[in-house]
């Protein structure tokens, strides 16, 4: 198939409708037209829950000081990782 200009613009409009402003900011920055994105989006979506019989043993909290995706974080999803142990084994 052929991606027309209208199709191309439609892709970006869909991204905006889904709230993926950082995706468009990344593309524009890659083309040499950076947007002032400081403090545009800050949130935490991913959470881990455990039962009362488990206790966190280690947690990896990933933080990015710049909008994602970027050159060191190629995805808009940062990894979340934790290890749990059974409380009776502590």
RAWOTA-V778051 format. One record per pair of residues at least 24 apart in sequence whose ideal C-beta (glycine too) atoms are under 7 Angstrom apart, sorted by the first residue. I is the first residue (numbers start at 1). J is the second residue. If there is no record, write none. Layout:
# RAWOTA-V778051
[[I | J] [I | J]]
This chain:
# RAWOTA-V778051
[[22 | 67] [22 | 68] [22 | 76] [23 | 76] [25 | 67] [26 | 67] [26 | 69] [26 | 70] [37 | 67] [40 | 67] [46 | 80] [48 | 80] [48 | 82] [50 | 84] [53 | 86] [53 | 87] [54 | 84] [54 | 85] [54 | 86] [54 | 87] [55 | 84] [55 | 85] [55 | 87] [55 | 90] [56 | 82] [56 | 84] [57 | 83] [57 | 84] [57 | 85] [58 | 82] [58 | 83]]
